[in-house]
Amino acid sequence: MISGRGFIRVADEDRSLKPGSLVFVAAHVEHRFHDIEEDLRVLVFWAPPHKKR
């Protein structure tokens, strides 16, 4: 998280967000931002799924 304040719900767990926060969300897991106190600026990374051999 670059700037702002608020919360993110990942599955059934709420997490506080502030500058420097890092949140991992696995593939197909429901998530949403809520109770945003200051505009959020986030940096998001996606990675391809791991292939089984």
PDB file of N, CA, C and O in Angstrom:
ATOM      1  N   MET A   1       0.844  -1.160   0.000  1.00  0.00           N
ATOM      2  CA  MET A   1       0.000   0.000   0.000  1.00  0.00           C
ATOM      3  C   MET A   1       0.900   1.236   0.000  1.00  0.00           C
ATOM      4  O   MET A   1       1.832   1.350   0.796  1.00  0.00           O
ATOM      5  N   ILE A   2       0.594   2.152  -0.911  1.00  0.00           N
ATOM      6  CA  ILE A   2       1.421   3.343  -1.046  1.00  0.00           C
ATOM      7  C   ILE A   2       0.917   4.461  -0.141  1.00  0.00           C
ATOM      8  O   ILE A   2       1.698   5.082   0.580  1.00  0.00           O
ATOM      9  N   SER A   3      -0.400   4.719  -0.178  1.00  0.00           N
ATOM     10  CA  SER A   3      -0.942   5.763   0.679  1.00  0.00           C
ATOM     11  C   SER A   3      -2.418   5.514   0.936  1.00  0.00           C
ATOM     12  O   SER A   3      -3.061   4.730   0.238  1.00  0.00           O
ATOM     13  N   GLY A   4      -2.952   6.199   1.959  1.00  0.00           N
ATOM     14  CA  GLY A   4      -4.358   6.074   2.314  1.00  0.00           C
ATOM     15  C   GLY A   4      -4.561   5.217   3.550  1.00  0.00           C
ATOM     16  O   GLY A   4      -3.614   4.678   4.123  1.00  0.00           O
ATOM     17  N   ARG A   5      -5.817   5.107   3.943  1.00  0.00           N
ATOM     18  CA  ARG A   5      -6.178   4.285   5.101  1.00  0.00           C
ATOM     19  C   ARG A   5      -7.550   3.686   4.867  1.00  0.00           C
ATOM     20  O   ARG A   5      -8.422   4.308   4.260  1.00  0.00           O
ATOM     21  N   GLY A   6      -7.726   2.471   5.355  1.00  0.00           N
ATOM     22  CA  GLY A   6      -9.002   1.785   5.224  1.00  0.00           C
ATOM     23  C   GLY A   6      -8.857   0.336   5.656  1.00  0.00           C
ATOM     24  O   GLY A   6      -7.972  -0.009   6.439  1.00  0.00           O
ATOM     25  N   PHE A   7      -9.729  -0.496   5.140  1.00  0.00           N
ATOM     26  CA  PHE A   7      -9.724  -1.919   5.479  1.00  0.00           C
ATOM     27  C   PHE A   7      -9.942  -2.743   4.222  1.00  0.00           C
ATOM     28  O   PHE A   7     -10.527  -2.272   3.247  1.00  0.00           O
ATOM     29  N   ILE A   8      -9.465  -3.981   4.258  1.00  0.00           N
ATOM     30  CA  ILE A   8      -9.753  -4.942   3.213  1.00  0.00           C
ATOM     31  C   ILE A   8     -10.268  -6.211   3.889  1.00  0.00           C
ATOM     32  O   ILE A   8      -9.726  -6.652   4.903  1.00  0.00           O
ATOM     33  N   ARG A   9     -11.310  -6.785   3.320  1.00  0.00           N
ATOM     34  CA  ARG A   9     -11.819  -8.073   3.799  1.00  0.00           C
ATOM     35  C   ARG A   9     -11.319  -9.125   2.819  1.00  0.00           C
ATOM     36  O   ARG A   9     -11.591  -9.049   1.621  1.00  0.00           O
ATOM     37  N   VAL A  10     -10.588 -10.104   3.336  1.00  0.00           N
ATOM     38  CA  VAL A  10     -10.091 -11.227   2.541  1.00  0.00           C
ATOM     39  C   VAL A  10     -10.729 -12.479   3.129  1.00  0.00           C
ATOM     40  O   VAL A  10     -10.480 -12.837   4.280  1.00  0.00           O
ATOM     41  N   ALA A  11     -11.565 -13.146   2.312  1.00  0.00           N
ATOM     42  CA  ALA A  11     -12.382 -14.271   2.791  1.00  0.00           C
ATOM     43  C   ALA A  11     -13.236 -13.745   3.936  1.00  0.00           C
ATOM     44  O   ALA A  11     -14.101 -12.901   3.701  1.00  0.00           O
ATOM     45  N   ASP A  12     -13.029 -14.208   5.164  1.00  0.00           N
ATOM     46  CA  ASP A  12     -13.847 -13.750   6.298  1.00  0.00           C
ATOM     47  C   ASP A  12     -13.023 -12.972   7.324  1.00  0.00           C
ATOM     48  O   ASP A  12     -13.413 -12.868   8.487  1.00  0.00           O
ATOM     49  N   GLU A  13     -11.872 -12.419   6.890  1.00  0.00           N
ATOM     50  CA  GLU A  13     -10.983 -11.693   7.805  1.00  0.00           C
ATOM     51  C   GLU A  13     -10.814 -10.239   7.350  1.00  0.00           C
ATOM     52  O   GLU A  13     -10.495  -9.987   6.188  1.00  0.00           O
ATOM     53  N   ASP A  14     -11.025  -9.288   8.259  1.00  0.00           N
ATOM     54  CA  ASP A  14     -10.788  -7.880   7.975  1.00  0.00           C
ATOM     55  C   ASP A  14      -9.366  -7.523   8.366  1.00  0.00           C
ATOM     56  O   ASP A  14      -8.868  -7.955   9.406  1.00  0.00           O
ATOM     57  N   ARG A  15      -8.712  -6.723   7.515  1.00  0.00           N
ATOM     58  CA  ARG A  15      -7.354  -6.277   7.801  1.00  0.00           C
ATOM     59  C   ARG A  15      -7.278  -4.767   7.625  1.00  0.00           C
ATOM     60  O   ARG A  15      -7.838  -4.212   6.680  1.00  0.00           O
ATOM     61  N   SER A  16      -6.592  -4.120   8.528  1.00  0.00           N
ATOM     62  CA  SER A  16      -6.383  -2.675   8.469  1.00  0.00           C
ATOM     63  C   SER A  16      -5.338  -2.373   7.398  1.00  0.00           C
ATOM     64  O   SER A  16      -4.366  -3.112   7.238  1.00  0.00           O
ATOM     65  N   LEU A  17      -5.551  -1.271   6.664  1.00  0.00           N
ATOM     66  CA  LEU A  17      -4.598  -0.843   5.639  1.00  0.00           C
ATOM     67  C   LEU A  17      -4.072   0.535   5.963  1.00  0.00           C
ATOM     68  O   LEU A  17      -4.828   1.426   6.351  1.00  0.00           O
ATOM     69  N   LYS A  18      -2.765   0.708   5.803  1.00  0.00           N
ATOM     70  CA  LYS A  18      -2.109   1.997   5.964  1.00  0.00           C
ATOM     71  C   LYS A  18      -0.863   1.963   5.089  1.00  0.00           C
ATOM     72  O   LYS A  18      -0.501   0.896   4.593  1.00  0.00           O
ATOM     73  N   PRO A  19      -0.201   3.088   4.883  1.00  0.00           N
ATOM     74  CA  PRO A  19       1.001   3.068   4.053  1.00  0.00           C
ATOM     75  C   PRO A  19       1.995   2.013   4.546  1.00  0.00           C
ATOM     76  O   PRO A  19       2.299   1.936   5.737  1.00  0.00           O
ATOM     77  N   GLY A  20       2.488   1.209   3.618  1.00  0.00           N
ATOM     78  CA  GLY A  20       3.422   0.137   3.946  1.00  0.00           C
ATOM     79  C   GLY A  20       2.769  -1.213   4.148  1.00  0.00           C
ATOM     80  O   GLY A  20       3.468  -2.221   4.250  1.00  0.00           O
ATOM     81  N   SER A  21       1.435  -1.262   4.208  1.00  0.00           N
ATOM     82  CA  SER A  21       0.746  -2.545   4.391  1.00  0.00           C
ATOM     83  C   SER A  21       0.954  -3.440   3.175  1.00  0.00           C
ATOM     84  O   SER A  21       1.039  -2.965   2.043  1.00  0.00           O
ATOM     85  N   LEU A  22       1.033  -4.739   3.430  1.00  0.00           N
ATOM     86  CA  LEU A  22       1.158  -5.744   2.382  1.00  0.00           C
ATOM     87  C   LEU A  22       0.103  -6.797   2.647  1.00  0.00           C
ATOM     88  O   LEU A  22      -0.002  -7.308   3.762  1.00  0.00           O
ATOM     89  N   VAL A  23      -0.693  -7.130   1.616  1.00  0.00           N
ATOM     90  CA  VAL A  23      -1.760  -8.113   1.756  1.00  0.00           C
ATOM     91  C   VAL A  23      -1.648  -9.112   0.621  1.00  0.00           C
ATOM     92  O   VAL A  23      -1.566  -8.723  -0.545  1.00  0.00           O
ATOM     93  N   PHE A  24      -1.644 -10.397   0.950  1.00  0.00           N
ATOM     94  CA  PHE A  24      -1.659 -11.452  -0.060  1.00  0.00           C
ATOM     95  C   PHE A  24      -3.084 -11.967  -0.189  1.00  0.00           C
ATOM     96  O   PHE A  24      -3.735 -12.272   0.810  1.00  0.00           O
ATOM     97  N   VAL A  25      -3.564 -12.062  -1.425  1.00  0.00           N
ATOM     98  CA  VAL A  25      -4.877 -12.642  -1.699  1.00  0.00           C
ATOM     99  C   VAL A  25      -4.656 -13.768  -2.701  1.00  0.00           C
ATOM    100  O   VAL A  25      -4.236 -13.528  -3.833  1.00  0.00           O
ATOM    101  N   ALA A  26      -4.936 -14.981  -2.285  1.00  0.00           N
ATOM    102  CA  ALA A  26      -4.761 -16.140  -3.168  1.00  0.00           C
ATOM    103  C   ALA A  26      -5.803 -16.116  -4.286  1.00  0.00           C
ATOM    104  O   ALA A  26      -6.835 -15.453  -4.177  1.00  0.00           O
ATOM    105  N   ALA A  27      -5.520 -16.836  -5.343  1.00  0.00           N
ATOM    106  CA  ALA A  27      -6.438 -16.920  -6.476  1.00  0.00           C
ATOM    107  C   ALA A  27      -7.803 -17.428  -6.017  1.00  0.00           C
ATOM    108  O   ALA A  27      -7.901 -18.329  -5.184  1.00  0.00           O
ATOM    109  N   HIS A  28      -8.841 -16.836  -6.573  1.00  0.00           N
ATOM    110  CA  HIS A  28     -10.233 -17.242  -6.341  1.00  0.00           C
ATOM    111  C   HIS A  28     -10.731 -16.971  -4.920  1.00  0.00           C
ATOM    112  O   HIS A  28     -11.772 -17.500  -4.530  1.00  0.00           O
ATOM    113  N   VAL A  29     -10.011 -16.158  -4.135  1.00  0.00           N
ATOM    114  CA  VAL A  29     -10.458 -15.804  -2.791  1.00  0.00           C
ATOM    115  C   VAL A  29     -11.191 -14.462  -2.880  1.00  0.00           C
ATOM    116  O   VAL A  29     -10.662 -13.493  -3.425  1.00  0.00           O
ATOM    117  N   GLU A  30     -12.405 -14.415  -2.342  1.00  0.00           N
ATOM    118  CA  GLU A  30     -13.191 -13.183  -2.366  1.00  0.00           C
ATOM    119  C   GLU A  30     -12.508 -12.126  -1.512  1.00  0.00           C
ATOM    120  O   GLU A  30     -12.019 -12.417  -0.420  1.00  0.00           O
ATOM    121  N   HIS A  31     -12.478 -10.892  -2.021  1.00  0.00           N
ATOM    122  CA  HIS A  31     -11.869  -9.785  -1.282  1.00  0.00           C
ATOM    123  C   HIS A  31     -12.496  -8.476  -1.731  1.00  0.00           C
ATOM    124  O   HIS A  31     -12.979  -8.355  -2.857  1.00  0.00           O
ATOM    125  N   ARG A  32     -12.479  -7.479  -0.815  1.00  0.00           N
ATOM    126  CA  ARG A  32     -13.002  -6.148  -1.141  1.00  0.00           C
ATOM    127  C   ARG A  32     -12.473  -5.130  -0.147  1.00  0.00           C
ATOM    128  O   ARG A  32     -12.231  -5.444   1.018  1.00  0.00           O
ATOM    129  N   PHE A  33     -12.296  -3.898  -0.628  1.00  0.00           N
ATOM    130  CA  PHE A  33     -11.909  -2.784   0.222  1.00  0.00           C
ATOM    131  C   PHE A  33     -13.174  -2.195   0.842  1.00  0.00           C
ATOM    132  O   PHE A  33     -14.230  -2.194   0.209  1.00  0.00           O
ATOM    133  N   HIS A  34     -13.078  -1.696   2.070  1.00  0.00           N
ATOM    134  CA  HIS A  34     -14.236  -1.072   2.718  1.00  0.00           C
ATOM    135  C   HIS A  34     -13.770  -0.093   3.787  1.00  0.00           C
ATOM    136  O   HIS A  34     -12.591  -0.053   4.137  1.00  0.00           O
ATOM    137  N   ASP A  35     -14.711   0.697   4.302  1.00  0.00           N
ATOM    138  CA  ASP A  35     -14.435   1.696   5.348  1.00  0.00           C
ATOM    139  C   ASP A  35     -13.179   2.512   5.036  1.00  0.00           C
ATOM    140  O   ASP A  35     -12.291   2.663   5.875  1.00  0.00           O
ATOM    141  N   ILE A  36     -13.129   3.029   3.823  1.00  0.00           N
ATOM    142  CA  ILE A  36     -11.968   3.797   3.374  1.00  0.00           C
ATOM    143  C   ILE A  36     -11.999   5.172   4.042  1.00  0.00           C
ATOM    144  O   ILE A  36     -12.951   5.937   3.880  1.00  0.00           O
ATOM    145  N   GLU A  37     -10.936   5.470   4.800  1.00  0.00           N
ATOM    146  CA  GLU A  37     -10.838   6.727   5.538  1.00  0.00           C
ATOM    147  C   GLU A  37     -10.103   7.795   4.740  1.00  0.00           C
ATOM    148  O   GLU A  37     -10.407   8.981   4.877  1.00  0.00           O
ATOM    149  N   GLU A  38      -9.147   7.400   3.913  1.00  0.00           N
ATOM    150  CA  GLU A  38      -8.388   8.299   3.037  1.00  0.00           C
ATOM    151  C   GLU A  38      -8.254   7.583   1.694  1.00  0.00           C
ATOM    152  O   GLU A  38      -8.123   6.359   1.657  1.00  0.00           O
ATOM    153  N   ASP A  39      -8.284   8.333   0.594  1.00  0.00           N
ATOM    154  CA  ASP A  39      -8.161   7.713  -0.726  1.00  0.00           C
ATOM    155  C   ASP A  39      -6.992   6.731  -0.747  1.00  0.00           C
ATOM    156  O   ASP A  39      -5.896   7.044  -0.282  1.00  0.00           O
ATOM    157  N   LEU A  40      -7.241   5.543  -1.290  1.00  0.00           N
ATOM    158  CA  LEU A  40      -6.220   4.504  -1.334  1.00  0.00           C
ATOM    159  C   LEU A  40      -5.421   4.581  -2.630  1.00  0.00           C
ATOM    160  O   LEU A  40      -5.974   4.793  -3.709  1.00  0.00           O
ATOM    161  N   ARG A  41      -4.129   4.406  -2.502  1.00  0.00           N
ATOM    162  CA  ARG A  41      -3.255   4.244  -3.656  1.00  0.00           C
ATOM    163  C   ARG A  41      -2.512   2.934  -3.408  1.00  0.00           C
ATOM    164  O   ARG A  41      -1.728   2.817  -2.466  1.00  0.00           O
ATOM    165  N   VAL A  42      -2.773   1.949  -4.271  1.00  0.00           N
ATOM    166  CA  VAL A  42      -2.209   0.618  -4.063  1.00  0.00           C
ATOM    167  C   VAL A  42      -1.367   0.206  -5.260  1.00  0.00           C
ATOM    168  O   VAL A  42      -1.580   0.679  -6.377  1.00  0.00           O
ATOM    169  N   LEU A  43      -0.433  -0.660  -5.020  1.00  0.00           N
ATOM    170  CA  LEU A  43       0.394  -1.272  -6.049  1.00  0.00           C
ATOM    171  C   LEU A  43       0.033  -2.745  -6.046  1.00  0.00           C
ATOM    172  O   LEU A  43       0.140  -3.410  -5.016  1.00  0.00           O
ATOM    173  N   VAL A  44      -0.395  -3.264  -7.198  1.00  0.00           N
ATOM    174  CA  VAL A  44      -0.895  -4.635  -7.283  1.00  0.00           C
ATOM    175  C   VAL A  44       0.004  -5.442  -8.204  1.00  0.00           C
ATOM    176  O   VAL A  44       0.375  -4.979  -9.282  1.00  0.00           O
ATOM    177  N   PHE A  45       0.356  -6.658  -7.775  1.00  0.00           N
ATOM    178  CA  PHE A  45       1.136  -7.593  -8.580  1.00  0.00           C
ATOM    179  C   PHE A  45       0.312  -8.846  -8.818  1.00  0.00           C
ATOM    180  O   PHE A  45      -0.319  -9.369  -7.899  1.00  0.00           O
ATOM    181  N   TRP A  46       0.320  -9.326 -10.055  1.00  0.00           N
ATOM    182  CA  TRP A  46      -0.303 -10.612 -10.378  1.00  0.00           C
ATOM    183  C   TRP A  46       0.799 -11.545 -10.845  1.00  0.00           C
ATOM    184  O   TRP A  46       1.793 -11.118 -11.432  1.00  0.00           O
ATOM    185  N   ALA A  47       0.606 -12.812 -10.575  1.00  0.00           N
ATOM    186  CA  ALA A  47       1.553 -13.814 -11.055  1.00  0.00           C
ATOM    187  C   ALA A  47       0.756 -14.974 -11.643  1.00  0.00           C
ATOM    188  O   ALA A  47      -0.336 -15.277 -11.164  1.00  0.00           O
ATOM    189  N   PRO A  48       1.287 -15.623 -12.672  1.00  0.00           N
ATOM    190  CA  PRO A  48       0.562 -16.761 -13.232  1.00  0.00           C
ATOM    191  C   PRO A  48       0.508 -17.888 -12.213  1.00  0.00           C
ATOM    192  O   PRO A  48       1.383 -17.998 -11.354  1.00  0.00           O
ATOM    193  N   PRO A  49      -0.519 -18.725 -12.308  1.00  0.00           N
ATOM    194  CA  PRO A  49      -0.610 -19.845 -11.361  1.00  0.00           C
ATOM    195  C   PRO A  49       0.565 -20.812 -11.538  1.00  0.00           C
ATOM    196  O   PRO A  49       1.111 -20.981 -12.628  1.00  0.00           O
ATOM    197  N   HIS A  50       0.915 -21.421 -10.447  1.00  0.00           N
ATOM    198  CA  HIS A  50       1.990 -22.414 -10.464  1.00  0.00           C
ATOM    199  C   HIS A  50       1.494 -23.660 -11.192  1.00  0.00           C
ATOM    200  O   HIS A  50       0.423 -24.180 -10.879  1.00  0.00           O
ATOM    201  N   LYS A  51       2.266 -24.135 -12.156  1.00  0.00           N
ATOM    202  CA  LYS A  51       1.879 -25.328 -12.913  1.00  0.00           C
ATOM    203  C   LYS A  51       2.462 -26.570 -12.258  1.00  0.00           C
ATOM    204  O   LYS A  51       3.642 -26.607 -11.908  1.00  0.00           O
ATOM    205  N   LYS A  52       1.623 -27.582 -12.098  1.00  0.00           N
ATOM    206  CA  LYS A  52       2.097 -28.858 -11.549  1.00  0.00           C
ATOM    207  C   LYS A  52       2.766 -29.646 -12.669  1.00  0.00           C
ATOM    208  O   LYS A  52       2.325 -29.613 -13.818  1.00  0.00           O
ATOM    209  N   ARG A  53       3.801 -30.330 -12.328  1.00  0.00           N
ATOM    210  CA  ARG A  53       4.515 -31.164 -13.320  1.00  0.00           C
ATOM    211  C   ARG A  53       4.204 -32.611 -13.137  1.00  0.00           C
ATOM    212  O   ARG A  53       4.714 -33.451 -13.878  1.00  0.00           O
TER     213      ARG A  53
END
